[in-house]
Amino acid sequence: MASKTSIQTKTAVSLAALMFLAANLRPALTSVGPLIGHIRLTTGISLAAAGLLTSLPLVAFGALAPLAQFGRRFGMERTLAAALLLLTLGILMRSEGSVAALFAGSLCLAAGIAVGNVLVPSLIKRDFPHRVKGVTTLYAVMLNLVPAISTGVVVPLSDWLPGGWRSALAVWAIPAAAALLLWLPAAMRPPQDSQAPRESGSLPIWRSGLAWQVTAFMGLQSLSFYVTITWVPAILHTHGVTAAEAGLLMSLYQLVALVALPAVPALLRLARDQTVLAAACSLLILLSVCGFLFFPAGAYLWIMTMGVGSGVSLTLALGFISLRAADHHEAAALSIMSQSIGYLLAAAGTFCCGLIHDLSGGWTIPLILWALIAVAQAIVGVGAGRDRTVSLGRFGGGVDAPLDPMGHIE
C-alpha cells in the first residue's frame, strides 16, 4: 500500500511539473502582440522590425529544436531545467528596454521554449506510457488556456505596473522561475534516460515515411493556426469587419479551440486509430477556409469551425509524436524532426501568405492555396493516424507494431 501510494504521489508530482512547464511555453510570446504599439512608440522600431520581432520566435522554434538532443546526453530533466533557465533569462533580458536586448532576449527565450516543445512529447511517452492521449490533451489545454489569459491581462498590466510594457513582459519571468525551481530537484538526480548512440545499422528517422507524415501534419496544422491568427483579421476587414470585431472573433477562435480539446480523448476511444479524426478536423479547416472565400458574412460560424478543427489538430499533432514512437527515445527523435521542420514550414507559409496577397492584390489566391493546404493536411493525417509506430531498429523499415485502442504497443 505504501509503495502504491508512493508511486501515485510521484506520478502526481510529475504531472504537476509537466503542466507547470506547459503553462510557460507560450505566454512569453503571446503577450508581445497586444503591446507592439507601446513597444514601437518607446523604442522607435519600424513596422517591419515589429513584424520580425513577432515572427522571430517561430523561426527559432524550428531552427533551434535540435538543441533538444542534449536531452539524450544529459537527461531530460536537466535539459528542461536549462531550457527554463534560458526562458527566464530571455524574458528578463527582453524587458531591459533597448532594441538589442529586445531581439536578443526574444531569441534566448525562444531557444528555451523550442527545447521544451520538443522534449515534452518524449517526456509524456516515458512517464505516462499508458495515458499518452489523456496527458497530451491536458498539455494541449495548458498551451491554449494560459496564453489566452496572458493576452487578456498584458495590456492592463502595462497600465498598472511601473515600467509600462517592460514590466508587463517581465512579469512572465515569475512563473518561469517557479517552474525552474519545481524542476530543479529532478535535475539534480542522475539522469534516467541517457542513451548511447544507436548502432550504425539502425534506420534514421528521416528515412521513415510515417515520420514524414507526422512531420507534415505538424507543419500544416501549425501553418493554418498562424495564418488564422495573423491574416484572418485582415481578410475579414476587407469584408467590412471592424478591428474591434476582428479581435472578438480571434478571442472566440481561441476559446472554441480550448473548449474542443477535452472531447478529444473520448473521440479517440471510439476508434482503433486516429485516421478518421485527423481527416475530420482537417476538413473542418477546409470548410472554414471555403467559408471565408465564398461566404464571408458567416464569419462567426467559420471562426467556430476553424477553432474546433485547429484545437483537435493541435492535440493530434502532439499526440502523434508519442503514439507513433515505440519508446521515449524515438519520441524525442520524432519530436525534433516534426517540430523543427513543422515550425519552419509554418513561419515560411505565414510569410508567403502575406507576400502572395501583396503580389496578387487580394486574398482570393491565398485562400485557395490555404484550402489546398487543408486538403494536404487531411491526406497526411490519414497516414499519420494509422496504428503504427516509427521503427528505428536495425531490422526496421517503417512497418511497425500495431497499437491497441488505448495507445499501447501490442
C-alpha positions in Angstrom: 0.0 0.0 0.0 2.8 2.4 0.9 4.6 1.6 -2.3 1.4 2.2 -4.3 0.9 5.5 -2.5 4.5 6.5 -3.2 4.1 5.7 -6.9 0.8 7.7 -7.1 2.4 10.7 -5.3 5.4 10.6 -7.7 3.1 10.4 -10.7 1.1 13.4 -9.4 4.2 15.4 -8.9 5.5 14.5 -12.3 2.2 15.5 -13.9 2.1 18.8 -11.9 5.7 19.6 -13.0 4.8 18.8 -16.6 1.7 21.1 -16.6 3.6 23.9 -15.0 6.2 23.6 -17.7 3.5 23.6 -20.4 2.0 26.8 -18.8 5.2 28.6 -19.5 5.7 27.6 -23.2 3.5 30.3 -24.7 2.8 33.4 -22.5 6.2 35.0 -23.1 5.3 35.0 -26.8 1.6 35.8 -26.9 2.0 38.7 -24.5 4.0 40.6 -27.1 1.3 41.2 -29.8 -1.0 43.4 -27.8 1.9 45.6 -26.7 3.5 46.1 -30.1 2.1 49.6 -30.3 3.6 50.5 -26.9 6.9 48.9 -27.9 7.2 50.8 -31.2 6.4 54.1 -29.5 9.1 53.6 -26.9 11.9 52.0 -29.0 11.1 53.7 -32.4 11.4 50.4 -34.3 9.7 50.2 -37.7 6.7 48.2 -38.5 8.8 45.7 -40.4 11.1 45.3 -37.3 8.0 44.8 -35.2 6.8 42.1 -37.6 10.2 40.4 -37.3 10.0 40.6 -33.5 6.8 38.6 -33.5 7.9 36.1 -36.2 11.4 35.5 -34.9 10.4 33.1 -32.1 8.5 30.9 -34.6 11.6 30.6 -36.9 13.7 29.9 -33.7 11.4 27.1 -32.8 12.3 25.3 -36.0 15.9 26.3 -36.2 16.7 25.6 -32.5 14.6 22.5 -31.9 17.7 20.2 -32.5 19.1 21.6 -29.2 16.8 19.2 -27.5 19.2 16.4 -28.5 21.1 17.4 -25.3 18.3 15.5 -23.5 19.8 12.2 -24.7 23.2 13.1 -23.3 22.4 14.9 -20.1 18.9 13.7 -19.3 15.6 15.3 -20.0 15.2 16.8 -16.5 18.5 18.6 -16.7 17.9 19.8 -20.2 14.4 21.0 -19.4 15.7 22.9 -16.3 18.3 24.5 -18.6 15.5 25.4 -21.0 13.5 27.0 -18.2 16.6 29.0 -17.2 17.1 30.2 -20.8 13.4 31.2 -20.8 13.6 33.1 -17.6 16.8 34.9 -18.5 15.4 35.7 -22.0 12.2 37.2 -20.6 14.3 39.5 -18.3 16.7 40.4 -21.0 14.0 41.3 -23.4 12.4 43.6 -20.8 15.6 45.7 -20.4 14.2 48.2 -22.9 16.8 48.6 -25.6 16.2 47.3 -29.2 19.3 45.0 -29.0 18.0 43.4 -25.7 14.5 43.1 -27.2 15.7 40.9 -30.0 18.5 39.1 -28.1 16.1 38.3 -25.3 13.4 37.1 -27.7 16.0 34.7 -29.3 17.1 33.4 -25.9 13.6 32.7 -24.6 12.6 31.1 -27.9 15.6 28.7 -27.6 14.3 27.6 -24.2 10.7 27.2 -25.5 12.0 25.2 -28.5 13.7 22.7 -26.3 10.6 22.4 -24.1 8.3 22.0 -27.2 10.4 19.0 -28.4 11.0 17.2 -25.1 7.5 17.3 -23.7 6.1 14.6 -26.0 9.1 12.4 -25.2 8.6 13.0 -21.5 4.9 12.0 -21.8 5.9 8.8 -23.6 8.4 7.9 -20.9 6.5 8.9 -17.7 2.9 8.3 -18.8 3.1 5.4 -21.4 -0.4 4.2 -20.6 -2.1 7.6 -20.6 -0.5 9.3 -23.7 -3.7 10.6 -25.1 -5.2 12.0 -21.9 -1.9 13.7 -20.7 -1.3 15.1 -24.2 -4.8 16.6 -24.1 -4.1 18.2 -20.7 -0.8 19.5 -22.2 -2.7 21.0 -25.2 -5.2 22.6 -22.9 -2.4 24.4 -21.0 -0.9 25.5 -24.2 -4.2 27.2 -25.2 -5.5 28.4 -21.8 -2.6 30.2 -20.3 -1.7 32.2 -23.5 -5.4 33.2 -23.8 -5.2 34.6 -20.2 -1.8 36.3 -20.9 -3.2 38.0 -24.0 -6.1 39.4 -22.0 -4.2 40.7 -19.0 -0.9 42.0 -20.5 -2.3 45.4 -21.6 -3.9 46.2 -18.1 -0.6 45.1 -16.5 1.3 47.6 -18.7 -1.1 50.3 -17.4 -0.9 49.3 -13.8 2.8 48.4 -13.3 5.6 50.9 -13.2 7.8 50.5 -16.3 4.9 50.0 -18.7 5.3 47.3 -21.3 8.7 46.3 -19.9 7.2 45.3 -16.6 4.2 43.7 -18.3 6.6 41.4 -20.3 9.0 40.9 -17.4 6.2 39.6 -15.1 6.2 36.3 -17.0 9.7 35.6 -15.7 8.0 34.8 -12.3 6.1 31.7 -13.3 9.0 30.6 -15.5 11.4 30.9 -12.5 8.8 29.0 -10.3 8.7 26.2 -12.9 12.5 26.1 -12.9 12.5 25.6 -9.1 10.0 22.9 -9.5 12.2 21.0 -11.9 15.5 21.5 -10.0 15.1 18.5 -7.7 14.6 16.2 -10.6 17.5 17.8 -12.5 19.8 17.3 -9.5 19.3 13.5 -9.7 21.3 11.3 -12.0 19.7 11.2 -15.5 17.5 8.2 -16.0 17.1 8.5 -19.8 20.5 9.0 -21.2 21.1 6.8 -24.2 24.2 5.5 -26.0 24.4 6.2 -29.8 22.4 3.7 -31.8 24.0 1.0 -33.8 25.3 2.1 -37.2 22.8 -0.1 -38.9 19.8 1.5 -37.4 17.2 3.3 -39.5 17.5 7.1 -39.4 14.3 8.9 -38.5 14.5 10.9 -41.8 14.0 7.7 -43.8 10.7 6.8 -42.3 7.6 7.6 -44.4 5.5 7.6 -41.3 7.8 10.1 -39.6 7.4 12.4 -42.6 3.6 12.1 -42.4 3.7 13.1 -38.8 6.0 16.0 -39.6 3.8 17.2 -42.4 0.7 17.1 -40.2 2.5 19.0 -37.5 3.7 21.7 -40.0 0.4 22.1 -41.9 -1.7 22.4 -38.8 0.7 24.9 -37.4 0.6 26.8 -40.7 -3.2 27.0 -40.5 -3.1 28.2 -36.9 -0.6 31.0 -37.6 -2.3 32.1 -40.8 -5.5 32.3 -38.9 -4.0 34.4 -36.1 -2.0 36.6 -38.4 -4.1 37.2 -41.5 -7.8 36.3 -40.9 -8.5 39.7 -39.2 -7.1 41.4 -42.3 -9.2 39.1 -44.5 -12.3 39.9 -42.6 -11.5 43.6 -42.6 -11.8 43.6 -46.4 -15.4 42.5 -46.0 -16.3 45.3 -43.6 -15.5 43.7 -40.2 -14.1 46.3 -37.8 -10.8 45.9 -36.0 -12.6 45.5 -32.7 -14.9 42.8 -34.0 -12.0 41.0 -35.6 -10.3 41.0 -32.2 -13.5 39.5 -30.7 -13.5 36.8 -33.4 -9.9 35.9 -32.6 -10.8 35.5 -29.0 -13.8 33.3 -30.0 -11.4 31.2 -32.1 -9.1 30.5 -29.2 -12.0 29.9 -26.8 -13.7 27.4 -29.2 -10.3 25.6 -29.7 -9.9 25.4 -26.0 -13.4 24.0 -25.4 -13.0 21.4 -28.1 -9.9 19.9 -26.5 -11.4 17.9 -23.7 -13.6 16.0 -26.1 -10.5 14.6 -27.9 -9.8 11.6 -25.6 -13.4 10.4 -25.7 -13.4 10.6 -29.5 -10.1 8.7 -29.7 -11.6 5.9 -27.6 -14.3 5.3 -30.2 -11.8 4.2 -32.9 -8.8 1.9 -33.1 -6.7 4.6 -34.8 -6.8 8.4 -35.4 -7.2 8.4 -39.2 -10.9 9.5 -39.2 -10.4 12.2 -36.6 -7.3 13.5 -38.4 -9.2 13.7 -41.7 -12.3 15.2 -40.0 -10.5 18.1 -38.2 -8.6 18.9 -41.4 -11.8 19.0 -43.4 -13.3 21.4 -40.8 -10.4 23.7 -41.5 -11.1 23.3 -45.3 -14.8 24.1 -44.7 -13.8 27.3 -42.8 -11.4 28.5 -45.5 -14.0 27.9 -48.1 -16.5 29.8 -46.0 -14.1 32.8 -45.7 -13.7 32.6 -49.5 -17.3 32.2 -50.7 -19.5 33.4 -47.8 -17.5 35.8 -45.5 -20.8 37.1 -44.0 -20.8 33.9 -41.9 -17.5 34.8 -40.2 -18.7 33.7 -36.8 -19.6 30.3 -38.0 -16.3 29.8 -39.9 -14.3 31.0 -36.9 -16.0 28.4 -34.7 -15.5 25.6 -37.1 -11.9 26.7 -37.6 -11.4 26.7 -33.8 -12.7 23.1 -33.5 -10.5 22.0 -36.4 -7.4 23.7 -35.1 -7.9 22.6 -31.5 -8.3 18.9 -32.4 -5.4 19.2 -35.0 -3.0 20.5 -32.4 -3.9 17.7 -29.9 -3.4 15.1 -32.6 -0.1 16.6 -33.9 1.3 16.5 -30.4 -0.2 13.1 -29.7 1.2 11.6 -32.9 4.7 12.2 -31.7 4.2 10.0 -28.7 1.8 7.5 -30.2 3.9 6.8 -33.3 7.1 6.2 -31.3 8.0 2.9 -29.8 9.7 4.4 -26.8 10.6 7.9 -25.5 14.0 8.0 -27.3 12.2 7.6 -30.6 9.6 10.1 -29.5 12.4 12.6 -28.9 13.9 12.0 -32.4 10.4 12.2 -34.0 9.7 15.4 -32.0 12.9 17.1 -33.1 12.2 16.2 -36.7 8.5 17.2 -36.8 8.8 20.4 -34.8 11.9 21.7 -36.4 10.6 21.2 -40.0 7.0 21.9 -38.9 7.6 25.4 -37.4 9.9 26.4 -40.2 7.1 25.5 -42.6 4.6 27.5 -40.6 6.8 30.5 -40.5 7.6 30.4 -44.2 3.9 29.7 -45.1 2.6 32.6 -43.0 5.1 35.0 -44.6 4.3 33.7 -48.1 0.5 34.2 -47.4 1.1 37.9 -46.9 3.5 38.1 -49.8 1.1 36.4 -52.2 -1.6 38.9 -51.1 0.6 41.8 -51.9 1.6 40.4 -55.3 -2.0 39.4 -56.3 -3.7 42.4 -54.7 -6.3 40.4 -52.8 -7.0 37.4 -50.6 -8.5 35.0 -53.2 -5.3 33.3 -54.2 -4.0 32.9 -50.6 -7.3 31.4 -49.6 -7.3 29.0 -52.5 -3.8 27.9 -51.5 -4.9 27.6 -47.9 -7.7 25.3 -48.9 -5.3 23.1 -50.8 -3.1 23.0 -47.6 -6.1 21.8 -45.6 -6.7 19.0 -48.2 -3.0 18.1 -47.9 -3.3 18.0 -44.1 -6.2 15.6 -44.4 -4.2 13.3 -46.6 -1.1 13.2 -44.4 -3.3 13.0 -41.3 -4.8 9.7 -42.6 -1.3 8.3 -42.9 -0.1 9.7 -39.6 -3.2 8.4 -37.8 -2.6 4.7 -38.6 -1.9 2.4 -35.7 1.8 2.0 -36.4 5.0 3.2 -34.7 8.1 4.6 -36.3 10.8 1.8 -36.3 14.4 2.9 -35.9 15.7 -0.5 -35.2 18.3 -2.4 -37.3 15.7 -4.5 -38.9 13.1 -1.8 -39.1 11.8 -0.1 -42.2 8.8 1.8 -41.0 6.4 -1.3 -40.8 5.8 -1.2 -37.1 3.9 -2.8 -34.3 0.1 -2.1 -34.2 -1.3 -0.3 -31.2 -4.3 -1.2 -29.1 -7.1 1.4 -28.8 -5.5 2.9 -25.7 -2.3 3.6 -27.4 -0.3 0.7 -26.0 2.0 -1.4 -28.2 0.6 -4.9 -28.5 
